[in-house]
Amino acid sequence: MKIKKTIKYLLMPFVLLCTQLSPAEATTIVVKGKVRIEWGRNSQKCAGNGLCFVHEGSVIWNAYIGRDESNTMIVFDVIPERNHENEDLFSEKYFLMEEHFKLPEEMRELLELEDSVVIPPGKYKMEHLDRFIRIYLPFKKSFAE
C-alpha cells in the first residue's frame, strides 16, 4: 500500500505537466523529450517568425516536445529562461508561423508518428503557464518527400 502511494506522488508532477488544466477543453499531452529549437524562418536563415530548426536536445535544449493523444498536433513547452533572446516571439497570445515547417525525421520518430508531417503557416494557440509557454501546432501529413 505504501509503495502505491509513493508511486502516485512521484507521478503527480508529470501528470500535471502533461495535462492542460482547462476544464472546458482538457487535452492530454504526451511529452516525448527535450529539443533545441532555433526560431525563425528556414528560408530566411532563421530570421522572422516560426520554426527554423528542431533538433534533439540531449545537452543543449530550450523546450520539451510532445503531441496530443489523438495525434492531431505537436506541442512545444518552451522554457522562458532558455529562450530570453527570442522573448518577443512569446509576447502575444498566439504563435506566428510565417512559412511551413517539415518536421525532421528524428523528431517524427521521437513522437512516434508514422507519416511525414508539415506544420502549415498560420497563427497558433499559445498559453503562458507557470513554468513554461505551451505552443499548440496542428500538423498535416506531408505527401511530397
C-alpha positions in Angstrom: 0.0 0.0 0.0 2.8 2.4 0.9 4.5 1.7 -2.5 1.3 2.6 -4.3 1.1 6.0 -2.6 4.8 6.7 -3.2 4.4 5.9 -6.9 1.3 8.1 -7.0 3.1 11.1 -5.5 6.1 10.6 -7.8 3.9 10.6 -10.9 1.8 13.6 -9.9 4.1 16.3 -11.2 4.4 14.5 -14.6 0.7 14.2 -15.0 0.2 17.9 -14.1 3.0 18.9 -16.5 1.4 16.9 -19.3 -2.2 17.9 -18.9 -3.8 21.2 -19.8 -5.8 22.1 -16.8 -8.6 23.9 -18.5 -11.9 22.1 -17.6 -13.6 23.4 -20.8 -11.2 21.5 -23.2 -8.9 19.2 -21.3 -6.2 17.9 -23.7 -3.8 15.2 -22.5 -0.3 15.9 -23.8 2.3 13.1 -24.2 5.7 14.6 -23.6 8.4 12.8 -25.6 11.7 14.6 -25.0 13.8 17.7 -24.9 14.6 19.6 -28.0 16.7 22.6 -29.2 14.6 25.0 -31.2 16.1 27.6 -33.5 13.3 30.1 -34.1 12.6 31.9 -37.3 12.1 31.1 -41.0 14.3 28.5 -42.6 14.2 30.2 -46.0 15.4 33.5 -44.3 18.4 32.0 -42.4 16.3 31.9 -39.2 15.0 35.5 -39.4 11.4 36.2 -38.8 8.7 34.1 -37.0 8.3 30.4 -36.9 10.4 27.3 -36.6 13.8 27.3 -38.3 15.2 24.0 -37.0 14.3 21.5 -34.3 17.0 19.1 -33.0 17.1 16.5 -30.3 18.4 18.4 -27.2 20.3 16.0 -25.1 22.9 18.6 -23.9 21.6 22.0 -25.0 17.8 22.3 -25.0 15.2 25.0 -24.6 11.8 23.2 -24.9 10.0 19.9 -24.4 8.3 18.3 -27.4 5.1 16.3 -27.2 1.9 15.6 -29.0 -1.7 15.3 -28.1 -3.2 11.8 -27.6 -5.2 12.0 -30.8 -2.2 12.7 -32.9 -3.5 16.0 -34.4 -1.0 18.5 -33.1 2.6 18.9 -31.9 3.1 20.7 -28.6 6.2 22.6 -27.5 6.6 23.5 -23.8 9.1 26.4 -24.1 11.2 27.2 -21.1 11.3 31.1 -21.0 14.6 31.3 -19.2 16.3 29.3 -22.0 14.7 31.5 -24.8 15.4 35.0 -23.5 16.9 36.1 -26.8 13.6 35.4 -28.5 11.2 36.6 -25.9 9.4 38.9 -28.4 8.1 35.7 -30.1 6.2 34.8 -27.0 4.7 38.2 -26.1 1.3 37.6 -27.8 -1.5 35.1 -27.2 -0.6 33.3 -30.4 2.5 31.9 -32.1 3.0 33.1 -35.7 4.4 30.7 -38.3 5.3 32.7 -41.4 6.1 29.6 -43.5 5.5 25.8 -43.4 7.9 23.6 -41.4 8.5 20.0 -42.2 9.2 18.0 -39.1 12.6 16.3 -39.3 12.7 12.6 -39.4 14.3 12.2 -35.9 11.5 14.3 -34.4 8.9 12.3 -36.2 10.4 9.1 -34.8 10.6 10.6 -31.3 6.9 11.5 -31.5 6.1 8.0 -32.8 4.3 9.5 -35.9 4.1 7.1 -38.9 3.9 9.6 -41.7 6.0 12.7 -42.6 4.3 15.8 -41.3 4.3 19.5 -42.0 3.1 22.4 -39.9 1.5 25.0 -42.2 1.9 28.8 -41.8 -0.6 30.5 -39.5 -1.4 31.8 -36.1 -1.5 29.1 -33.4 -2.7 28.9 -29.8 -0.1 29.7 -27.2 -0.6 29.6 -23.4 1.5 31.3 -20.8 1.6 28.8 -17.9 3.5 28.9 -14.6 6.8 27.3 -15.7 6.6 27.3 -19.5 4.9 28.6 -22.6 2.9 26.0 -24.4 2.5 26.2 -28.2 0.0 24.1 -30.0 0.9 23.4 -33.6 -1.6 21.3 -35.7 0.1 19.4 -38.4 -0.8 17.8 -41.8 0.5 14.7 -43.5 3.3 15.6 -45.9 2.9 13.7 -49.2 5.8 15.3 -51.0 9.1 13.7 -49.9 
